[in-house]
Amino acid sequence: MSLSAPLFPNELAEPILWHPVIFAYALVISGADLIILASLAYISRRMMKAIPLLLVLGVSFFSAALLGPLADLRQPSRASLIYSLAHLFPTATNPGFSFIALYANLWLLLLILSIAFLLIYQSYPMHLKSLEGGRLKSLYKVFSLGVSDGERYRRLASLITVIAILTIIPAVLWGVYPSVLLVFQTWIFLWRSWVILPVIFFADTFVASTAAALLVYFIIKLGKLDQEVVSPLLKIHSAGCVSVTGLLGVQLLLWNQWFEESALYPAFNVVVPIIYFVIATLLLSFLLALASLKVPRLSIIVSIVALVGVVMNKWNTLVNGQLISRTGMGLFDLHLPTDWLLTTISPIAAAILIFVILSSLFPLEVKEVGK
Amino acid sequence: MRRRDLLKLTFTAAPILLLPASSALPQRKRYAMLIDVERCYGCMACVAACAAENNVPIGVFRTWVERYVRKDGNVVFVPKQCNHCENPPCVKPCPTGATFKREDGLVLINDEICIGCGACIQACPYGARFPNPVKGVADKCTFCEHRLANGLLPACVEACPTTARIFGDLNDSESEISKIVESSNVQVLKVWAHTEPKIYYKSLPTEADL
């Protein structure tokens, strides 16, 4: 018997159901990892100089995270129903729970915690900034939260530590989103067979977040980099690159093992060549990061190379993944909506705008921390 | 009310209250459909009837008919649609509970609270759901629940000229579908997905189970 209809007709109507904006969304999520890095740095009292940058960049990116899925909704005016009718607990009529509802609620929790972290952490530096005067003096005073002396600020250290610890759990959970949704609550052939995708996403967002931090730091410092800030970021970045390349290699081996004899194997050709490209790019970024430990100015190339790899990886997973039919037997052509580029760039542009505003308010270098 | 009357009422009512719920209430329905592939000759009357009854936009389908060619040249037609699964994977990811499973087993969508996120569409292993381009919400077969409420059969069942589709209540042991499902060898799509579909097939070709 030969097969003449391997695709489902409803798939043909709109193969790329989740538009490329979901890919921008996955990049902005790296804000959660920046918050993790800031929290770990504060708790461990390491990388203290990098905390203000990580925190401001993390909050900026993370606050724009839900703009991606919002742009992808067919009924965006009903988005608030995710909170008011959240499907978080199983009932007879609605068994299971929704990852989308869970993560929307976690987003709110993490956003509140990270803003609290940022405000309390920056309270005394904002007081010092208000003493310098200027047109925004009264605004800086408001952001100082009434903390006007070093002694009072030191007493807040334990509260900041508690908040930092509390942010880690939702931030780690956000670090693996939306991969858990793709693997466990969809029936797209590629995603269902990509079993280690959540681990890859977690490592990948560290690569994206450190690359973004290195890039922003290079731009704001105009190349005059502080080794104390750059070195730890490069080390984390290197570890992330090695992890992602290793995990991608493992996944390729697994697919080979499971599907080599199967008629479904040709479908993987849509993603496999780009995975090789991503592995090569991230390995290059890793090698450059090692060199950059000696020559910090190379960090800008490290971050650009890594961001190219990360962008390709996300596009490959999220957009190309949808090109394989649910049956695994057919492939679709890539047809994107006419405004896809603008829609995709918008959440990233919004994140950058928020960063510009926040970085003009909060200092990105805090001398008094820990003293 | 006097105390004597109250006691009398209590003793009269007690046996009724102690009866098992199943005998006191009418038995719950469990709707299902059986499709006999050997009877289908691909006339698409079901597809047309469904589209007309439910105002389905052009290019998307609540039911469709797949065509397979045997090595001997004979053609097999396999009608497909939402399987109204007992364990529906589409209900779980719905963030607002707009997709739900009714007591009679029908898996339905509340258009009023669907936000159009597409999670249920991505979660259906059968490709039975689609974004309705007119309404901006998820859409799929409802077993024509508006017709069932009026004692009618789903439009596709009524339109089928060869009675390839049989619809009924699995909990009614006297119904035709119950008898066939109990007595003959029937198949469901994608058993390995553990969705427990309620669309049963007779003579389903293996290739159609993708």
Boltz contact constraints between the chains, C-beta under 6 A:
constraints:
  - contact:
      token1: [A, 1]
      token2: [B, 68]
      max_distance: 6.0
  - contact:
      token1: [A, 1]
      token2: [B, 70]
      max_distance: 6.0
  - contact:
      token1: [A, 1]
      token2: [B, 207]
      max_distance: 6.0
  - contact:
      token1: [A, 2]
      token2: [B, 69]
      max_distance: 6.0
  - contact:
      token1: [A, 3]
      token2: [B, 207]
      max_distance: 6.0
  - contact:
      token1: [A, 4]
      token2: [B, 67]
      max_distance: 6.0
  - contact:
      token1: [A, 4]
      token2: [B, 69]
      max_distance: 6.0
  - contact:
      token1: [A, 5]
      token2: [B, 66]
      max_distance: 6.0
  - contact:
      token1: [A, 5]
      token2: [B, 67]
      max_distance: 6.0
  - contact:
      token1: [A, 8]
      token2: [B, 127]
      max_distance: 6.0
  - contact:
      token1: [A, 9]
      token2: [B, 61]
      max_distance: 6.0
  - contact:
      token1: [A, 9]
      token2: [B, 64]
      max_distance: 6.0
  - contact:
      token1: [A, 10]
      token2: [B, 60]
      max_distance: 6.0
  - contact:
      token1: [A, 10]
      token2: [B, 127]
      max_distance: 6.0
  - contact:
      token1: [A, 10]
      token2: [B, 130]
      max_distance: 6.0
  - contact:
      token1: [A, 11]
      token2: [B, 127]
      max_distance: 6.0
  - contact:
      token1: [A, 13]
      token2: [B, 59]
      max_distance: 6.0
  - contact:
      token1: [A, 13]
      token2: [B, 60]
      max_distance: 6.0
  - contact:
      token1: [A, 13]
      token2: [B, 130]
      max_distance: 6.0
  - contact:
      token1: [A, 17]
      token2: [B, 118]
      max_distance: 6.0
  - contact:
      token1: [A, 17]
      token2: [B, 121]
      max_distance: 6.0
  - contact:
      token1: [A, 73]
      token2: [B, 115]
      max_distance: 6.0
  - contact:
      token1: [A, 73]
      token2: [B, 116]
      max_distance: 6.0
  - contact:
      token1: [A, 73]
      token2: [B, 117]
      max_distance: 6.0
  - contact:
      token1: [A, 74]
      token2: [B, 116]
      max_distance: 6.0
  - contact:
      token1: [A, 74]
      token2: [B, 131]
      max_distance: 6.0
  - contact:
      token1: [A, 74]
      token2: [B, 136]
      max_distance: 6.0
  - contact:
      token1: [A, 75]
      token2: [B, 115]
      max_distance: 6.0
  - contact:
      token1: [A, 75]
      token2: [B, 116]
      max_distance: 6.0
  - contact:
      token1: [A, 75]
      token2: [B, 136]
      max_distance: 6.0
  - contact:
      token1: [A, 78]
      token2: [B, 115]
      max_distance: 6.0
  - contact:
      token1: [A, 81]
      token2: [B, 96]
      max_distance: 6.0
  - contact:
      token1: [A, 81]
      token2: [B, 113]
      max_distance: 6.0
  - contact:
      token1: [A, 81]
      token2: [B, 115]
      max_distance: 6.0
  - contact:
      token1: [A, 82]
      token2: [B, 95]
      max_distance: 6.0
  - contact:
      token1: [A, 85]
      token2: [B, 96]
      max_distance: 6.0
  - contact:
      token1: [A, 85]
      token2: [B, 97]
      max_distance: 6.0
  - contact:
      token1: [A, 87]
      token2: [B, 94]
      max_distance: 6.0
  - contact:
      token1: [A, 87]
      token2: [B, 95]
      max_distance: 6.0
  - contact:
      token1: [A, 87]
      token2: [B, 97]
      max_distance: 6.0
  - contact:
      token1: [A, 93]
      token2: [B, 100]
      max_distance: 6.0
  - contact:
      token1: [A, 93]
      token2: [B, 101]
      max_distance: 6.0
  - contact:
      token1: [A, 94]
      token2: [B, 97]
      max_distance: 6.0
  - contact:
      token1: [A, 94]
      token2: [B, 100]
      max_distance: 6.0
  - contact:
      token1: [A, 95]
      token2: [B, 91]
      max_distance: 6.0
  - contact:
      token1: [A, 96]
      token2: [B, 92]
      max_distance: 6.0
  - contact:
      token1: [A, 98]
      token2: [B, 93]
      max_distance: 6.0
  - contact:
      token1: [A, 98]
      token2: [B, 94]
      max_distance: 6.0
  - contact:
      token1: [A, 98]
      token2: [B, 95]
      max_distance: 6.0
  - contact:
      token1: [A, 100]
      token2: [B, 95]
      max_distance: 6.0
  - contact:
      token1: [A, 100]
      token2: [B, 119]
      max_distance: 6.0
  - contact:
      token1: [A, 101]
      token2: [B, 95]
      max_distance: 6.0
  - contact:
      token1: [A, 185]
      token2: [B, 93]
      max_distance: 6.0
  - contact:
      token1: [A, 185]
      token2: [B, 123]
      max_distance: 6.0
  - contact:
      token1: [A, 186]
      token2: [B, 122]
      max_distance: 6.0
  - contact:
      token1: [A, 186]
      token2: [B, 123]
      max_distance: 6.0
  - contact:
      token1: [A, 187]
      token2: [B, 123]
      max_distance: 6.0
  - contact:
      token1: [A, 187]
      token2: [B, 125]
      max_distance: 6.0
  - contact:
      token1: [A, 326]
      token2: [B, 127]
      max_distance: 6.0
  - contact:
      token1: [A, 327]
      token2: [B, 210]
      max_distance: 6.0
  - contact:
      token1: [A, 329]
      token2: [B, 210]
      max_distance: 6.0
